[in-house]
Amino acid sequence: MTQDTWTIGELAAGTGLPVKTLRYYSDSGLLPVAGRSTGGHRRYGPEAWERIRLIRRLRALETPIATITQVVTGECSLGELVATELESVQERLVELRWRQATLESLHECTSEERLRRLEVLSRVQRLPQARRTLTDHWYRELSAALPKRRLDSMIAMLAPEPPQDPVPATALAYAELHLLISTPSFTRWTQDHDEEMNDGPAFYAEIDEAAALTVASLAQGLPPGPGDAVNAFVSAHARARRESDTPAFRAYLHGLVSRSSGFDPRLERYWALVGTATGGRVLNMTVAHRWLTDGLSMSIAGHAPSTSQGPSSGKPATGHEGQRKG
């Protein structure tokens, strides 16, 4: 007659596991008890063998007992367990790569520089919090009057995700971003809003078109000059002010954007650090700003840029246009 139940000792002998371990599994609910002997001892059915094999395989992957219990009790599937564990391992690998890049950055510099880097790099060892610090800062700084989609896209550029596989230079650059925003003298992005600007979403859509054309021109290595990017930029501002695209308006607009914070060296450094931290995936917007401003100057066709001449309607203008195209 085929045996249909086994004692814990028989399971131990057949699996090579200590009785103490099997008893722990049983007490934890991992091994189902098929019944008890006349003496009150627990006996286990055929499913115990397969359950033990599953437990041993998961333990070989260093899966915690509590997690294994969730699988065998049906609280989560084996597929869900694998996905969760894989995500956890990937997060841990990012943390280890970040730590490696941090240590290499500290190792490769002079002793005088090492203390400074240590202070800077210590700001970004908790990566999720480091990203939130940047994000929160720029949500405070940028105008809430911006259309949500544009605001979110700017935040995504200004507060990028930490590099997943950093080298010393990218780790240090990402940390330097946090140092800059914590500096009291760091220029605040203006939060004023031109209430006379009509049809805001349409204005920003045109500015985005000008920005896209500028990025494409830079990617092709084209020098600044008259063209579609400049025309789109001027058109957006002229339409918003109910002005015509004339040499006088272009001269006025050139003076306006030339004074904007796009040329602030601290913001220029911030964008350069973003570029380093992201491996060049985010354009240095002060480079784009300067390219577009130079192109605007060249498009005036012999009219010298004027910083005093305003639009023909005489409406006052705010000083944040250059930032809007960021």
C-alpha positions in Angstrom: 0.0 0.0 0.0 1.4 3.4 -1.0 2.3 5.7 1.9 0.1 8.9 1.8 1.4 10.7 4.9 4.8 11.3 6.5 6.2 12.3 9.8 8.4 15.4 10.2 11.3 13.1 10.7 10.6 11.3 7.4 10.4 14.7 5.6 13.7 15.7 7.1 15.4 12.4 6.0 13.9 12.8 2.5 14.8 16.5 2.0 18.0 16.8 4.0 16.6 19.6 6.0 16.9 19.7 9.8 13.8 18.7 11.8 14.0 22.1 13.6 13.8 24.0 10.2 10.8 21.9 9.1 9.1 22.5 12.4 9.6 26.2 12.0 8.1 26.1 8.5 5.2 24.1 9.9 4.6 26.5 12.8 4.7 29.4 10.3 2.0 27.9 8.3 4.2 27.1 5.3 3.7 23.3 5.6 0.1 22.1 5.6 -0.6 19.4 8.2 -2.6 16.5 6.7 -3.5 15.1 10.1 -2.2 13.7 13.3 -1.1 10.3 14.5 -2.8 8.4 17.3 0.0 9.8 19.5 -0.8 13.4 18.5 2.2 13.9 16.2 1.7 15.9 13.0 1.7 14.1 9.7 2.1 15.6 6.3 0.6 14.8 2.9 2.2 14.6 -0.6 1.8 18.4 -1.1 4.4 18.9 1.7 7.2 17.6 -0.6 6.4 20.1 -3.4 5.9 22.9 -0.8 9.4 22.2 0.7 11.0 22.3 -2.8 9.3 25.7 -3.5 10.5 27.1 -0.1 14.0 25.9 -0.7 14.2 27.5 -4.1 12.9 30.8 -2.9 15.2 30.7 0.2 18.1 30.2 -2.2 17.2 33.6 -3.7 17.2 35.0 -0.1 13.5 35.6 -0.2 12.2 36.4 3.4 10.0 33.8 5.1 7.2 36.4 5.4 7.2 36.9 1.6 7.3 33.2 1.0 4.3 32.8 3.3 2.4 35.4 1.2 3.0 33.2 -1.9 2.1 29.9 -0.4 -1.1 31.3 1.2 -2.1 32.9 -2.1 -1.8 36.6 -1.0 0.4 37.1 -4.0 1.4 35.1 -7.0 4.9 33.8 -7.7 5.0 36.2 -10.7 4.1 39.2 -8.5 6.8 38.1 -6.0 9.4 37.9 -8.8 8.4 41.4 -10.1 8.5 42.9 -6.6 11.9 41.4 -5.8 13.3 42.4 -9.2 12.3 46.0 -8.6 13.8 45.9 -5.1 17.1 44.5 -6.5 17.2 47.2 -9.3 16.7 49.9 -6.7 19.5 48.5 -4.6 21.8 48.3 -7.6 21.1 52.0 -8.4 22.0 52.8 -4.7 25.2 50.8 -5.0 26.2 52.4 -8.3 25.5 55.8 -6.8 27.6 55.0 -3.8 30.4 53.7 -6.1 30.3 56.9 -8.1 30.4 59.0 -4.9 33.4 57.1 -3.5 35.2 57.4 -6.8 34.5 61.1 -7.0 36.0 61.5 -3.5 38.9 59.2 -4.3 40.0 60.9 -7.5 40.3 64.5 -6.2 42.9 66.3 -4.1 42.7 66.3 -0.3 41.7 70.0 -0.3 38.8 69.3 -2.7 37.7 66.1 -0.9 36.1 67.8 2.0 34.1 70.1 -0.2 32.9 67.2 -2.4 32.0 65.2 0.7 29.7 68.0 1.9 28.1 68.4 -1.6 27.7 64.6 -2.3 26.2 64.0 1.2 23.2 65.9 0.1 22.0 63.3 -2.5 22.6 59.9 -1.0 18.9 59.4 -0.5 17.9 59.5 -4.1 14.1 59.7 -4.0 14.3 62.5 -1.5 17.0 64.2 -3.5 14.7 64.4 -6.6 11.8 65.7 -4.4 14.1 68.5 -3.1 14.7 69.7 -6.6 11.1 69.3 -7.7 9.7 71.1 -4.6 12.1 74.0 -5.1 11.1 74.7 -8.7 7.4 74.3 -8.1 7.9 77.1 -5.5 10.0 79.2 -7.8 8.1 79.0 -11.1 4.9 80.9 -11.6 1.7 79.0 -10.9 0.1 81.0 -13.7 2.0 78.8 -16.2 -0.3 76.2 -17.9 0.0 73.0 -16.0 1.5 71.0 -18.9 4.2 73.6 -19.5 4.9 73.9 -15.8 5.3 70.1 -15.5 7.6 69.9 -18.5 9.8 72.6 -17.2 10.0 70.9 -13.8 11.0 67.7 -15.6 13.9 69.5 -17.2 15.0 71.5 -14.1 14.6 68.5 -11.7 15.7 65.4 -13.6 15.7 61.9 -12.2 19.1 60.9 -10.6 21.3 59.1 -13.1 20.6 55.4 -12.9 24.2 54.4 -13.7 26.2 57.4 -12.6 29.9 58.1 -13.1 31.8 60.4 -10.7 31.1 63.5 -12.9 27.4 62.9 -13.2 27.0 62.2 -9.5 28.9 65.3 -8.6 26.9 67.4 -11.1 23.6 66.2 -9.7 24.8 67.0 -6.2 26.0 70.5 -7.2 22.4 71.3 -8.4 21.3 70.9 -4.8 24.1 73.1 -3.6 23.0 75.8 -6.0 19.4 75.9 -5.0 20.3 76.1 -1.4 22.5 79.1 -1.9 20.8 82.3 -0.7 22.2 84.4 -3.6 20.8 82.0 -6.2 18.6 84.0 -8.5 14.9 83.3 -8.0 13.0 82.8 -11.2 10.5 85.7 -11.5 7.0 84.8 -10.6 5.2 87.8 -11.9 2.7 87.3 -14.6 1.7 89.6 -17.5 -2.0 90.0 -16.9 -2.3 91.7 -20.2 -1.0 88.6 -22.0 -4.0 87.4 -24.0 -4.7 83.7 -24.6 -1.9 82.3 -22.5 -2.1 78.6 -23.7 -1.8 79.8 -27.3 1.2 82.0 -26.4 3.0 79.1 -24.7 2.2 76.7 -27.6 3.9 79.1 -30.0 6.8 79.6 -27.6 7.1 75.8 -27.4 7.2 75.7 -31.2 10.0 78.3 -31.3 11.9 76.3 -28.6 11.6 73.1 -30.6 12.9 74.8 -33.8 15.8 76.3 -31.8 16.7 72.9 -30.3 16.6 71.3 -33.8 18.9 74.1 -35.2 21.3 73.6 -32.3 21.3 69.8 -32.9 22.3 70.4 -36.5 25.1 72.8 -35.4 23.5 75.7 -37.3 24.8 79.2 -36.4 22.2 81.7 -35.1 20.5 83.9 -37.6 17.1 84.7 -39.2 14.8 81.8 -39.7 11.8 79.8 -38.6 12.8 79.7 -34.9 13.2 83.4 -34.6 10.1 84.1 -36.6 8.0 81.8 -34.4 9.4 83.4 -31.3 8.7 87.0 -32.5 5.2 86.0 -33.7 4.3 84.6 -30.3 5.2 87.8 -28.5 3.7 90.1 -31.1 0.4 88.2 -31.2 0.2 88.2 -27.4 0.6 92.0 -27.3 -1.5 92.6 -30.4 1.5 94.0 -32.1 2.9 93.6 -35.7 6.1 91.9 -36.4 8.2 94.9 -37.4 11.9 95.8 -37.1 11.0 98.2 -34.3 9.1 95.5 -32.4 12.0 93.1 -32.9 14.5 95.6 -31.6 12.3 96.1 -28.5 11.9 92.4 -28.0 15.7 91.9 -28.4 16.4 94.4 -25.6 13.8 92.7 -23.4 15.1 89.2 -23.7 18.7 90.3 -23.5 18.1 91.6 -20.0 16.3 88.4 -18.9 17.8 86.0 -16.4 18.6 83.6 -19.2 22.1 85.1 -19.1 22.4 85.0 -15.3 25.7 83.0 -14.8 24.2 81.1 -11.9 21.3 79.8 -14.0 23.7 79.1 -16.8 25.7 77.0 -14.5 22.6 75.3 -13.3 21.6 74.3 -16.9 25.1 73.1 -17.6 25.0 70.9 -14.5 21.7 69.5 -15.6 23.3 68.7 -19.0 26.2 66.9 -17.3 24.0 65.0 -14.8 21.7 63.8 -17.6 24.4 63.0 -20.1 23.3 65.8 -22.4 19.7 64.6 -22.6 18.5 68.0 -21.4 19.6 71.0 -23.4 21.3 73.9 -21.6 18.5 76.4 -22.0 20.8 79.4 -21.6 22.6 78.2 -24.7 19.3 78.0 -26.5 18.3 81.4 -25.1 21.6 83.0 -26.4 21.3 81.3 -29.8 17.7 82.6 -30.2 18.6 86.1 -28.9 21.6 86.3 -31.3 19.4 85.2 -34.2 16.8 87.8 -33.3 19.5 90.5 -33.3 20.7 89.4 -36.7 17.1 89.4 -38.1 16.5 93.1 -37.3 18.0 93.8 -40.8 20.1 96.8 -40.1 18.1 98.2 -37.2 20.2 98.5 -34.0 18.7 96.7 -31.0 17.1 99.2 -28.7 16.5 98.6 -25.0 14.5 101.8 -24.5 11.9 101.5 -27.3 8.7 99.7 -26.3 5.9 98.3 -28.4 3.8 100.8 -30.3 0.8 100.4 -28.0 2.8 101.6 -25.1 1.8 98.7 -22.9 4.3 97.9 -20.1 6.1 94.6 -20.4 7.4 92.2 -17.8 10.9 90.9 -17.7 10.2 87.1 -17.8 9.8 86.4 -21.5 13.3 84.9 -21.9 12.5 82.4 -19.1 9.2 81.4 -20.6 10.8 79.8 -23.6 12.9 77.6 -21.2 
